[in-house]
């Protein structure tokens, strides 16, 4: 099976996720700068989640580019990832509306953790479907960022109950780590295809 429909469906879901998240930013009825102040936590949680969705979209694109085919297992693993990504608007809104309180911030970290695990499952499912000489397997290598991220999410979840803002800094640090361009897949495809 080709991968075009999978890519198009995933792109559509991620576009809807971003649209739903931005709808949480309610327009204030106050025309002054002070009218924007109550929106700051909601806006900050939106920015963080927008960056995360962008990171997933970018990496998903590269991962599928390294795939030669789509199996039933890949379809289900992709849906599993999209399920967790579709919870971003809820977790983002709850955390922002409650000014980064402990439980909403921990839940946000839980959604980030679940999405990271789902991404790993999708990645491994693609690799398994392509065999031991999979370009994706060659590109991923030891994947230190992929292994470190869930540990940092767990740390952030624990820190949520000690200091939610500290946990949010941990989540933002993971996002910054993934913003650094990773050319492994592009380089592997160029060198081995």
C-alpha positions in Angstrom: 0.0 0.0 0.0 1.2 3.5 -0.8 1.8 6.1 1.9 0.1 9.1 0.2 -3.2 8.6 2.0 -1.5 8.1 5.3 0.4 11.3 4.9 -2.6 13.3 3.8 -4.8 12.0 6.6 -2.1 12.7 9.2 -1.5 16.2 7.9 -5.2 16.9 8.1 -5.5 15.7 11.7 -2.5 17.8 12.7 -4.0 20.9 11.0 -7.3 20.4 12.9 -5.3 19.9 16.2 -3.7 23.3 15.7 -7.0 24.9 14.7 -8.7 23.6 17.8 -5.8 24.8 20.0 -5.9 28.4 18.7 -9.7 28.5 19.3 -8.9 28.4 23.0 -7.5 31.9 22.7 -10.6 34.0 23.5 -10.6 37.6 22.3 -10.8 39.9 25.3 -13.5 42.5 25.5 -11.0 45.0 26.9 -9.1 47.0 24.2 -6.2 47.8 26.6 -3.0 45.8 27.1 -4.2 44.9 30.6 -7.0 43.0 28.8 -4.4 40.6 27.4 -2.8 39.8 30.7 -5.3 37.1 31.7 -4.6 35.4 28.4 -0.9 35.1 28.9 -1.0 31.5 30.5 -3.3 30.3 27.7 -1.1 31.9 25.1 2.1 30.4 26.5 0.6 26.9 26.7 -0.6 27.4 23.1 2.9 28.4 21.9 4.5 25.4 23.6 1.9 23.0 22.1 2.2 24.6 18.7 5.9 24.0 18.7 5.3 20.4 19.7 2.8 19.7 17.0 5.2 21.3 14.5 8.0 19.0 15.7 5.8 15.9 15.4 4.6 17.0 11.9 8.2 17.6 10.7 9.6 14.3 12.1 6.5 12.4 10.9 7.1 13.7 7.4 10.8 12.7 7.5 9.9 9.3 8.9 7.4 8.5 6.2 9.8 9.8 3.6 12.1 7.0 4.7 9.4 4.5 4.4 8.8 2.4 1.3 5.4 1.0 2.1 2.6 1.1 4.6 1.3 -2.0 6.3 -1.8 -2.5 8.4 0.4 -2.3 11.5 1.8 1.0 10.4 -1.7 2.4 9.9 -2.8 1.4 13.4 0.4 2.7 14.9 -0.1 6.0 13.1 -3.7 6.2 14.4 -2.3 5.5 17.9 0.0 8.5 17.5 -2.7 10.7 16.2 -4.9 9.8 19.1 -2.4 11.2 21.6 -1.7 14.2 19.4 -5.4 14.9 19.2 -5.5 15.3 23.0 -3.0 18.2 22.9 -5.8 20.8 22.6 -7.5 19.5 25.8 -4.3 19.3 27.8 -3.1 22.6 26.5 -6.3 24.4 27.3 -6.7 22.9 30.8 -3.1 23.8 31.7 -3.4 27.3 30.3 -6.8 28.1 31.8 -5.6 26.9 35.2 -2.4 29.0 35.1 -0.1 25.9 35.0 -1.5 24.3 38.2 0.0 21.0 39.3 -2.5 18.5 38.0 -3.2 20.0 34.6 0.6 20.4 34.1 1.2 16.8 35.1 -1.6 15.7 32.7 0.1 17.8 29.9 3.3 15.9 30.6 1.4 12.6 30.5 0.0 13.4 27.0 3.5 14.4 25.9 4.9 11.1 27.3 2.1 9.1 25.6 2.7 10.8 22.3 6.5 10.1 22.5 5.8 6.4 23.2 3.3 6.3 20.3 5.9 7.9 18.0 8.5 5.3 19.0 6.0 2.5 18.4 5.2 3.9 14.9 8.9 4.2 14.2 9.6 0.6 15.3 6.6 -0.7 13.3 7.9 1.0 10.2 11.4 -0.4 10.7 10.0 -3.9 11.3 7.9 -3.8 8.2 10.9 -2.8 6.1 13.4 -5.4 7.5 16.9 -5.2 8.8 18.2 -3.0 6.0 15.5 -0.3 6.6 16.7 3.2 5.8 14.8 4.4 8.8 16.7 2.0 11.1 20.0 3.2 9.7 18.9 6.8 10.1 17.6 6.5 13.6 20.8 4.8 15.0 21.0 5.0 18.8 18.3 7.8 18.9 19.5 9.4 22.1 16.9 12.2 21.9 14.1 9.6 21.5 15.3 7.8 24.6 16.0 10.9 26.7 12.7 12.6 26.0 10.4 10.1 27.9 12.7 10.3 30.9 12.5 14.1 30.9 8.7 13.9 30.5 8.6 11.6 33.6 10.8 14.1 35.5 8.5 16.9 34.4 5.4 15.0 35.6 7.0 14.5 39.0 8.1 18.1 39.2 4.5 19.3 38.4 3.5 18.6 42.0 6.6 20.4 43.4 6.6 23.4 41.0 4.5 23.4 37.9 6.5 26.2 36.2 9.7 24.1 36.7 7.9 21.2 35.0 6.9 23.4 32.1 10.5 24.5 31.7 11.5 20.8 31.4 8.8 20.3 28.8 10.0 23.4 26.9 13.6 22.1 27.1 12.6 18.9 25.4 10.9 20.9 22.7 14.1 23.0 22.3 16.2 19.8 22.0 14.0 18.6 19.1 14.0 22.0 17.4 17.7 21.5 16.6 17.6 20.2 13.0 18.2 16.5 12.7 19.5 15.6 9.3 19.9 11.9 10.0 17.1 10.7 7.7 17.9 13.1 4.9 21.6 12.1 5.1 20.8 8.4 5.2 18.4 8.6 2.2 21.0 10.6 0.2 23.8 8.2 1.0 22.0 4.8 0.8 19.3 5.2 -1.8 
